[in-house]
Amino acid sequence: MARPELAQEIGFFGHVEVVNVDGKDVRKWVPGMTVKAMPWDLPIVGYESDTVYPLRLWECQAIAPFSLESFNNGDYFEAQHALIDAGNITKVLYPNDNHEKGKTLRLMQQYFHSAASVRDILRRHEAAGYTLADLPKQETIQLNDTHPTIAIPELMRILLDEKGLSWDEAWAISSKTFAYTNHTLLPEALETWSESLIQRLLPRHMEIIFEINHRFLQEVRAMWPGDGEKQAKLSIIQEGFHRMVRMANLCVIGSYAVNGVAALHSELVKSDLFPEFHEMYPTRLHNVTNGVTPRRWLKFCNPGLSALVTDKIGSEWPAKLEQLEGIAKFADDAKFQKDYMAVKKQNKQRLADWVKENMGIELDTNAIFDVMIKRLHEYKRQQLDLLHVLSLYHRLLNDPTFDMTPRVVFFGSKAAPGYHLAKEIIFAINKVAEKVNNDPRLGGKLKVVFIPDYRVSMAEMLIPAADVSQQISMAGKEASGTGNMKMALNGALTIGTMDGANVEIREEVGDENIYIFGLDVDGVKRTKAAGYNPYDFYNADPLLKASLDLLLGEEFTPGQPGLLRATYDSLLDGGDPYLCLADFASYVKAHEDMDAQYRDQAGWAKKAILNTALVGKFSSDRSIRDYVNNIWKLEAVSR
C-alpha cells in the first residue's frame, strides 16, 4: 500500500552554509539534488495471532517533473534525466561497486534508505507526543551490519541543525538509540568509504563524522596517553594516500550495544576484531546467536516432515521450537525411522523432478544428496567442495578398488558483481559438472548440479531434500550461517569445521551426529604463523595433487587447456589463503565416514531424526527474545 502522505524529501550533494538563528551561528546543509522517498507498506501478519505490523519499504522518485519543454526542444535525455537518476537509487540492489559510479550509487542507496527511515521514526515519535530526549526510551535503531551506518551522522545532523540541540544533548540521544550487529570478521568486508566521496555526496555528514572522531580520540588519548598506534587503529578516519572512513568503528563508537551472531564469532569480535574497543567499553559487546523461522523453514517448506512431527508431539512446535526435543525418543523407533526417510525420499524426488525438467539432468534419489548453498566466497570454500568432487572423479576412473555410494553434489550460489575469482570458481564447477554428468565411465555414481539463479524458492526445495549439509568455511571466518540451521532442522547431517554456528549445532546434536573436520581457530592461527605453504600439502598427498591437476589440462574444457587455471592458481601460487589444501585430507576422511554411515540406513535415520529434534535453540523466536532481553531491554506490553 502506497503512503504518499508520509513521503520524505532526501537530499544529496550541495554545500554547507553558516546561517544566523536567534543570534547563533548554525551550520545548514543545502543539498544540490533532492529526491522523494515514497513509502510502501507491506503488512506482515503474525503467526496464529491477530497482530499485523507494516514493513515500510522506500521507493525513490524524482521531484522534478518530466520536462515537456525540453522534450519539445528535442532534448529527450534532459527531459527525463531526473527521473532516470532517481529511479536508479532503488532499482538495482548491490550495484557493482568496483568503480567510482558504482560506489557513489551504493552510498546513495544506503543514505536514501537510512535517511528516509530516520525521518519517519522521528515523525512518528513526535506525533505520539514524546520529547526528543525520550527517543532512546521509545526507539532502538538496530544497524544490520555497517550498511546503514550513515544513519548515525544523519540523526545527529537532524538533532543539531534542524532541532537546535547542543552537541552533548544530541549525542546523549543518538548514542543511546543505535545498536550494531556485526556480521563479519573479514577486514575487507567491513565497509570503508573514501572521505572525498562522503564529502562530495554528504558534506554536512562528513563534518559531523570528523567531530565524532575528534571527541572520541580524546577518550583514546585519556586511556592510552601517547599511544599513537592505538589512536591510528581506533580512529574512524583511516589515514593514507586516500583517507577512508571506517564505518565499523563509527558503529561501535556510536552505539550502546554491539553484538556478534554466534558464540564463537562474538568471542572473536572481542579478542581479534575489536579488542581495544572491548577494553574501552567492557559492557558494550554481546552475543545473539542467529536463528531461522520454523514457520518457513520446516512447516511451510517441508509439509511431509511437519505432519510427521505434529502427529507425534502436537501442533504447538512452530511457535515453541524447543518442543521438537519430544521426537528424540522416536529416533530408535523403526516405524518412525521408515516414515521419516520416506518423507526425505519424497523431498528428494520433488527436487529431482525440478532438475530434470529445468536442467535436463537425470538424478538417482537413492544417492546421497550433498548440498552446499551459500554466497560464493573463497572463505566459504566452495573450491574445497569442488576439490572433493574432483577426487571422487579421479578415484572412480583410476582406482578399481574404490567404492562409493552414489552421490549428487548440489551447489547453489551467486557471486558479487565485481568478484572475479568467485565467478571463475562458478565457471569451473559448471565445466566439471558438464563432463561428470555425461561421462558413461562413472556409471551414474557421481552427478554435479549447479542450480541456476539460486533464490529462496529454490532453497525451499533444496533444504528439505538435503542428506548432507556442507558448512566448510575456514575456522574463524564465518560469523554464523543460517543454512546450517535450516538443513539440520530438516534432517541433514552437517559436515563442517568448528566455525560460526557449527560449534553450537555440535553442542546441541552431539559429536556423533555431526561430521567435524579440519583445523579449528587456534589450528588456523598456528598453521599461518608457521609460514603456511600450500605446495607442502600438494606434493605430500597424491590424491590432492591428482585432483588439483585435473584443473590444468583439457579434461573439462576440450580443446581449451588451462581454462580453469584461475582456481588452480588461487590454491597454489595464490597462497591458498583459506587453507583448503591443509584441510583436504581431513575433509575427504569425513566424507568417507559419512558414506559408510549412509549404507546403514537405520543408523543414518537415527542421526537425521536427532538433528531435527535437537536444534530447537536455533529458532528466530529465541534470537528475538535474546535481543529483547539482552540488547533492547524491552518490557512486554499487557493486552
C-alpha positions in Angstrom: 0.0 0.0 0.0 1.5 3.3 -1.1 1.5 6.0 1.7 2.2 9.3 -0.3 1.1 11.4 2.7 4.2 10.1 4.6 6.7 10.8 1.8 10.1 12.3 2.8 12.4 14.6 0.8 16.0 13.3 0.8 19.0 15.4 -0.3 22.4 14.7 -1.9 25.5 16.7 -2.8 25.4 20.5 -2.3 27.3 22.5 0.3 27.2 23.7 3.9 26.2 27.3 4.9 26.5 29.1 8.1 23.2 30.9 9.0 22.4 33.1 12.0 19.4 31.8 14.0 18.5 33.9 17.1 21.9 35.4 17.3 23.6 32.0 17.0 25.7 30.7 14.0 24.2 27.4 12.8 25.5 25.2 10.1 23.0 24.2 7.5 23.3 21.7 4.6 22.0 23.0 1.2 21.6 19.9 -1.0 22.3 20.1 -4.7 19.8 17.3 -5.6 16.6 16.3 -3.8 14.5 13.2 -4.4 11.3 11.9 -2.9 11.2 8.8 -0.7 7.8 7.2 -1.3 6.8 4.7 1.5 5.1 1.5 0.6 3.7 -0.6 3.5 3.8 -4.4 3.3 1.6 -5.9 6.1 3.5 -8.7 8.0 1.0 -11.0 9.7 1.9 -12.6 13.0 1.8 -16.4 13.1 -1.5 -17.6 14.6 -2.1 -14.2 16.1 -4.1 -11.1 15.4 -1.0 -8.9 15.2 -0.1 -7.2 11.9 2.9 -4.9 11.5 3.7 -2.8 8.4 7.1 -3.4 6.9 7.9 0.1 5.4 9.8 0.0 2.1 11.0 3.1 0.3 10.9 3.9 -3.4 12.9 6.7 -4.8 11.1 9.1 -7.1 12.1 12.3 -8.9 10.7 15.5 -7.5 11.4 17.4 -10.8 8.6 16.5 -13.2 9.1 15.4 -16.8 10.1 18.5 -18.8 7.8 18.9 -21.7 9.7 21.9 -22.8 13.0 20.0 -23.1 11.2 17.2 -24.8 9.7 19.5 -27.4 13.1 21.1 -28.0 14.4 17.7 -28.9 16.5 17.2 -25.7 14.9 13.9 -24.8 17.6 12.9 -22.2 17.4 16.3 -20.4 13.6 15.9 -20.3 13.7 12.8 -18.1 17.2 12.6 -16.6 15.9 13.5 -13.1 13.5 10.5 -13.4 16.4 8.2 -14.5 18.8 9.3 -11.7 16.1 9.0 -9.0 14.8 5.6 -10.3 18.3 4.1 -10.2 18.6 4.6 -6.4 16.1 1.9 -5.6 16.3 -0.1 -8.9 19.5 -2.2 -8.5 20.4 -3.9 -5.3 24.1 -4.2 -4.6 25.4 -2.5 -7.7 28.9 -3.3 -8.9 31.0 -1.0 -6.7 34.5 -1.7 -8.1 34.3 1.7 -9.9 33.5 5.3 -8.8 30.0 5.5 -10.2 29.0 2.2 -8.6 30.4 3.3 -5.2 28.5 6.6 -5.4 25.3 4.8 -6.2 25.8 2.3 -3.4 26.4 5.1 -0.8 23.4 7.0 -2.2 21.3 3.9 -1.7 22.5 3.4 1.9 21.9 7.1 2.7 18.5 7.2 1.0 17.1 4.3 2.9 18.7 5.3 6.2 17.6 8.9 6.0 14.0 8.1 5.0 13.7 5.7 7.9 15.3 8.0 10.5 13.0 10.9 9.4 10.0 8.5 9.6 11.0 7.3 13.1 11.3 10.9 14.3 8.0 11.9 12.7 6.2 9.1 14.4 7.9 9.7 17.7 7.0 13.4 17.9 3.5 12.7 16.6 2.9 10.4 19.6 3.7 13.4 21.9 7.1 12.2 23.1 10.1 14.6 23.6 13.3 14.2 21.7 15.1 13.4 24.9 12.8 10.3 25.3 13.8 8.9 21.9 16.1 6.2 23.3 13.3 5.1 25.7 10.9 4.6 22.8 13.0 3.5 19.9 16.1 1.4 19.0 17.6 1.6 15.6 19.4 -1.7 15.0 22.1 -1.4 12.5 22.2 -4.6 10.5 25.9 -4.7 9.6 27.6 -1.5 8.5 25.4 -0.7 5.5 23.1 1.8 7.4 25.9 3.4 9.5 25.3 6.7 7.8 22.1 6.9 9.9 24.3 7.9 12.9 25.5 11.2 11.5 22.1 11.7 9.9 20.3 11.6 13.2 23.0 13.8 14.7 22.5 16.3 11.8 18.7 16.5 12.3 19.1 16.9 16.1 21.8 19.6 15.7 20.8 21.5 12.6 17.0 21.1 12.5 16.0 20.6 16.1 18.6 23.1 17.5 20.1 20.8 20.2 23.6 21.2 21.5 26.2 18.6 20.6 26.1 17.0 24.1 22.3 16.8 24.0 22.2 15.3 20.5 25.0 12.8 21.3 23.3 11.7 24.5 20.2 10.8 22.4 21.9 9.3 19.4 24.4 7.1 21.2 21.6 5.5 23.3 19.4 4.9 20.2 21.7 2.9 17.9 22.8 -0.7 18.4 25.0 -2.6 15.9 25.0 -6.2 14.8 28.3 -7.3 13.3 28.1 -10.0 10.7 31.7 -10.4 9.5 35.2 -10.8 10.7 36.7 -10.3 7.2 38.5 -7.0 7.3 37.7 -6.4 3.6 34.0 -6.8 4.3 34.0 -4.1 7.0 32.9 -1.1 4.9 35.1 1.8 4.3 34.2 4.8 2.2 36.5 7.4 0.8 36.4 10.6 2.7 36.3 12.5 -0.6 33.2 10.6 -1.7 31.3 11.3 1.6 32.5 14.9 1.5 31.1 15.3 -2.1 27.8 13.4 -1.6 27.0 14.3 2.0 29.2 17.3 3.1 27.5 18.0 6.4 27.6 14.4 7.4 31.4 14.4 6.9 31.7 17.4 9.2 29.8 15.5 11.9 31.9 12.3 11.4 35.0 14.5 11.9 33.6 15.9 15.2 32.5 12.5 16.5 36.0 11.2 15.8 37.7 14.3 17.4 35.8 13.8 20.6 36.3 10.0 20.6 40.1 10.3 20.1 40.2 12.4 23.2 38.8 9.4 25.1 41.5 7.2 23.5 44.3 9.6 24.5 43.0 9.7 28.0 43.1 5.9 28.2 46.4 5.3 26.4 48.4 8.6 26.7 51.0 9.0 23.9 50.0 5.7 22.1 49.8 6.9 18.5 49.3 3.3 17.3 46.1 2.9 19.3 44.8 6.2 18.0 45.5 5.3 14.4 43.8 1.8 14.8 40.7 3.1 16.6 40.2 6.3 14.6 37.1 6.5 12.4 39.4 8.0 9.8 42.0 5.7 8.2 45.0 7.7 7.2 46.7 7.1 3.8 47.0 8.5 0.3 43.2 8.3 0.1 41.7 8.8 3.5 38.9 6.4 4.3 36.0 6.4 6.8 35.8 3.2 8.8 32.1 2.5 9.2 32.5 -0.3 11.7 34.5 1.9 14.0 31.8 4.6 13.7 29.2 1.9 14.6 31.0 0.7 17.7 31.6 4.3 18.9 28.0 5.5 18.1 26.1 2.5 19.5 25.1 1.5 23.0 25.4 -2.2 22.2 27.3 -4.3 19.7 26.6 -8.0 19.1 28.0 -10.9 17.1 25.7 -13.6 15.7 27.2 -16.8 17.1 29.1 -17.6 20.4 32.4 -18.2 18.6 32.0 -15.2 16.4 31.2 -12.9 19.3 34.3 -14.0 21.2 36.4 -13.4 18.1 34.9 -9.9 17.8 36.1 -9.2 21.3 39.5 -10.9 21.0 40.5 -10.3 17.4 38.4 -7.7 15.7 37.7 -5.0 18.4 39.9 -5.9 21.4 40.7 -2.2 22.1 37.0 -1.2 21.9 36.2 -4.1 24.3 38.8 -2.7 26.7 37.3 0.8 26.4 33.7 -0.4 26.7 33.7 -3.7 28.5 29.9 -4.0 28.8 29.1 -3.0 25.1 29.9 -6.2 23.3 27.3 -9.1 23.4 26.3 -12.3 21.6 23.0 -13.1 20.0 23.2 -16.4 18.1 21.2 -16.3 14.8 18.0 -18.2 14.3 15.7 -19.2 11.5 11.9 -19.1 11.4 10.5 -22.7 11.8 7.3 -21.5 10.1 9.1 -21.1 6.7 12.0 -23.5 7.1 10.1 -26.5 8.4 6.3 -26.1 8.4 5.9 -24.5 5.0 8.8 -25.9 3.0 8.6 -29.5 4.4 4.9 -30.3 4.9 5.6 -34.1 5.0 8.0 -33.8 7.9 5.8 -31.2 9.6 2.9 -33.6 9.5 5.0 -36.4 10.9 6.3 -34.2 13.8 2.8 -32.8 14.6 1.5 -36.4 14.7 4.0 -37.2 17.4 4.2 -34.1 19.6 1.2 -31.9 18.7 0.8 -28.7 16.8 2.4 -26.0 19.1 6.0 -26.6 17.9 6.2 -24.0 15.1 5.9 -21.3 17.8 7.8 -23.3 20.5 10.6 -25.0 18.7 12.1 -26.4 21.8 9.2 -28.9 21.8 10.9 -30.7 18.9 13.0 -32.4 21.5 9.9 -34.6 22.0 10.7 -36.5 18.9 14.1 -37.6 20.1 12.6 -40.5 21.8 11.4 -41.9 18.5 15.0 -41.9 17.0 15.3 -45.6 17.5 11.7 -46.4 16.5 11.9 -48.5 13.3 8.5 -47.4 12.1 9.2 -43.7 12.7 12.6 -44.1 11.0 10.9 -45.6 8.0 8.3 -42.8 7.8 11.0 -40.1 8.3 13.2 -41.5 5.5 10.1 -41.9 3.2 9.4 -38.1 3.6 13.1 -37.4 2.8 12.8 -39.6 -0.3 9.6 -37.6 -1.4 11.5 -34.3 -1.0 14.4 -35.7 -3.0 12.1 -36.8 -5.7 10.5 -33.3 -5.9 13.9 -31.7 -6.3 15.0 -34.4 -8.9 11.9 -33.7 -10.9 12.7 -30.0 -10.9 16.3 -30.7 -12.0 15.1 -33.0 -14.8 12.5 -30.5 -16.1 14.7 -27.4 -15.8 18.2 -28.7 -16.4 17.7 -32.0 -18.2 19.8 -33.9 -15.7 18.6 -37.3 -14.5 19.1 -38.0 -10.8 19.0 -41.1 -8.7 17.1 -40.4 -5.5 18.8 -43.3 -3.7 22.0 -41.3 -4.0 23.3 -39.1 -1.2 22.1 -35.5 -1.9 25.1 -33.5 -0.8 24.2 -29.8 -0.7 26.2 -26.6 -0.5 24.1 -23.4 -0.7 25.6 -20.1 0.2 27.1 -16.9 -1.2 30.2 -17.7 -3.3 33.2 -16.5 -1.4 36.7 -18.0 -1.0 36.4 -18.2 2.8 33.2 -20.3 2.5 35.4 -22.7 0.3 33.2 -23.9 -2.5 36.6 -24.6 -4.1 37.2 -27.3 -1.4 33.9 -28.9 -2.2 34.9 -28.9 -5.9 38.3 -30.5 -5.0 36.4 -33.3 -3.3 34.2 -33.8 -6.4 37.5 -34.0 -8.4 38.9 -36.5 -6.0 35.8 -38.7 -6.4 36.0 -38.4 -10.2 39.7 -39.3 -10.1 39.2 -42.3 -7.9 36.2 -43.7 -9.8 38.3 -43.6 -13.0 41.7 -44.7 -11.7 41.2 -46.9 -8.6 39.4 -50.2 -9.3 39.1 -50.9 -5.6 37.3 -47.6 -4.8 33.7 -48.0 -3.9 31.3 -45.2 -3.1 27.6 -44.7 -2.5 26.1 -42.8 -5.5 26.2 -39.1 -4.8 24.7 -35.9 -6.2 26.6 -32.8 -5.3 24.5 -29.6 -5.4 25.8 -26.1 -5.5 23.6 -23.0 -5.1 25.4 -19.8 -5.2 25.9 -16.2 -6.5 29.0 -14.1 -6.8 29.3 -10.4 -6.0 29.3 -8.4 -9.3 33.0 -7.4 -9.1 34.4 -10.6 -7.5 36.3 -12.1 -10.4 37.7 -15.2 -8.8 34.3 -16.1 -7.4 33.0 -16.1 -11.0 35.9 -18.3 -12.1 35.1 -20.8 -9.4 31.4 -20.9 -10.6 32.7 -21.4 -14.1 35.0 -24.3 -13.0 32.1 -26.0 -11.1 29.9 -25.8 -14.2 32.5 -27.1 -16.5 33.3 -30.0 -14.2 29.5 -30.7 -13.9 29.1 -30.9 -17.7 31.8 -33.6 -18.0 30.8 -35.5 -14.9 27.1 -35.7 -15.7 27.8 -37.0 -19.2 30.7 -39.4 -18.6 29.4 -43.0 -19.0 32.6 -44.4 -17.3 31.2 -43.2 -13.9 28.2 -45.4 -14.1 25.9 -42.7 -12.7 27.8 -42.8 -9.4 28.5 -39.1 -9.4 26.5 -36.1 -10.5 27.1 -32.4 -10.0 24.2 -29.8 -10.2 24.9 -26.1 -10.1 21.4 -24.6 -9.5 20.9 -21.5 -11.7 19.7 -18.3 -10.1 19.8 -19.7 -6.5 17.0 -18.0 -4.5 14.6 -18.5 -1.6 12.1 -20.5 -3.6 14.9 -22.9 -4.6 16.2 -23.1 -1.0 12.7 -24.2 0.0 13.2 -27.2 -2.4 16.9 -28.0 -1.7 16.8 -27.8 2.1 14.2 -30.5 2.7 15.9 -32.7 0.2 19.4 -32.5 1.6 21.1 -35.5 3.2 24.3 -33.7 3.7 24.8 -30.1 4.7 28.2 -28.6 3.7 29.4 -25.9 6.2 33.1 -25.9 5.4 34.3 -22.3 5.9 37.8 -21.9 7.2 37.6 -21.8 11.0 37.4 -18.2 12.4 35.9 -16.6 9.3 32.1 -17.5 9.3 30.2 -15.2 11.6 27.3 -17.6 11.9 25.5 -19.0 8.9 21.8 -20.0 8.9 21.8 -22.5 6.1 23.4 -24.9 8.6 20.4 -24.4 11.0 17.8 -24.8 8.2 19.3 -28.1 6.9 19.9 -29.6 10.3 16.2 -28.8 11.2 15.2 -30.7 8.1 17.3 -33.7 9.0 20.5 -33.2 7.0 23.8 -34.2 8.6 26.3 -31.4 8.8 29.9 -31.8 7.5 31.6 -28.8 8.8 34.5 -27.0 10.5 34.5 -25.7 14.0 33.3 -22.3 12.8 30.4 -20.0 13.3 27.2 -21.7 14.5 28.5 -25.1 13.6 30.1 -25.1 17.1 26.7 -24.6 18.7 25.0 -27.1 16.5 27.6 -29.7 17.6 26.9 -28.8 21.2 23.1 -29.4 20.6 23.1 -32.5 18.5 26.2 -34.3 19.9 29.5 -35.1 18.4 28.2 -38.4 17.0 25.5 -36.7 14.9 27.7 -34.2 13.0 30.9 -34.6 11.0 33.6 -32.2 12.1 36.8 -31.9 10.2 39.8 -29.7 9.7 41.7 -27.1 11.7 40.0 -25.1 14.5 40.6 -21.4 15.1 43.8 -22.0 17.0 45.0 -24.5 14.5 44.5 -22.0 11.7 46.4 -19.4 13.6 49.3 -21.8 14.3 49.4 -23.0 10.7 49.6 -19.5 9.3 52.1 -18.4 12.0 54.4 -21.3 11.0 54.5 -20.0 7.4 51.9 -22.0 5.5 53.0 -23.2 2.1 50.2 -25.0 0.1 52.8 -26.8 -2.0 53.8 -28.8 1.0 50.4 -30.4 1.1 50.1 -30.6 -2.7 53.4 -32.5 -3.0 52.7 -34.8 0.0 49.2 -36.0 -0.9 49.0 -37.9 -4.3 45.1 -37.7 -4.3 45.2 -34.0 -3.7 47.8 -33.5 -6.4 45.9 -35.6 -8.9 42.6 -33.9 -8.1 44.0 -30.4 -8.4 46.0 -31.2 -11.6 42.7 -32.1 -13.3 42.0 -28.3 -13.5 45.1 -27.7 -15.6 44.6 -29.8 -18.7 41.6 -30.1 -21.0 39.7 -32.8 -19.2 36.7 -30.5 -18.6 37.4 -27.9 -21.4 38.2 -30.0 -24.5 40.5 -28.1 -26.9 41.0 -25.3 -24.4 43.6 -26.4 -21.8 44.1 -24.1 -18.9 40.7 -22.5 -19.0 40.1 -23.4 -15.3 43.6 -22.3 -14.2 42.4 -19.4 -12.1 41.0 -21.7 -9.4 44.2 -23.9 -9.5 46.4 -20.8 -9.2 44.5 -19.3 -6.3 45.1 -22.5 -4.3 48.8 -22.8 -5.1 50.6 -19.7 -6.4 47.9 -17.6 -4.7 49.0 -19.0 -1.4 45.6 -20.7 -0.6 44.7 -18.0 2.0 41.8 -20.1 3.3 43.8 -23.3 3.8 41.8 -25.6 1.6 44.8 -27.8 1.0 45.6 -28.1 4.7 42.1 -29.3 5.4 41.7 -31.5 2.3 42.7 -34.9 3.8 40.6 -34.4 6.9 37.7 -33.4 4.6 38.0 -36.5 2.4 38.1 -38.7 5.5 34.9 -37.1 6.9 33.2 -37.8 3.6 34.3 -41.4 3.7 32.9 -41.8 7.2 29.6 -40.2 6.1 29.4 -42.5 3.0 29.9 -45.6 5.3 27.2 -44.4 7.6 24.7 -43.8 4.8 24.9 -47.5 3.9 23.4 -48.2 7.3 20.0 -46.5 6.7 18.6 -47.2 10.1 21.7 -45.6 11.7 21.5 -42.7 9.3 17.8 -42.2 10.0 18.5 -42.0 13.8 21.2 -39.3 13.3 18.9 -37.3 11.0 15.9 -37.5 13.4 18.2 -36.4 16.3 19.3 -33.4 14.2 15.7 -32.3 13.7 14.9 -33.0 17.4 17.8 -31.2 18.9 18.1 -27.9 17.0 15.2 -26.1 18.7 17.6 -23.5 20.1 18.1 -22.1 16.5 14.6 -20.6 16.2 14.5 -16.9 15.2 12.0 -16.6 18.1 14.8 -17.3 20.6 17.1 -14.9 18.7 14.5 -12.1 19.0 14.0 -12.9 22.7 17.7 -12.6 23.2 17.6 -9.1 21.6 14.6 -8.2 23.7 16.2 -9.3 27.0 19.9 -8.6 26.5 20.1 -5.7 24.0 16.9 -3.7 23.8 15.7 -4.5 27.4 12.1 -4.3 26.5 9.1 -4.9 28.8 6.1 -6.9 27.5 3.0 -4.8 26.8 0.0 -6.2 28.6 -3.0 -6.8 26.3 
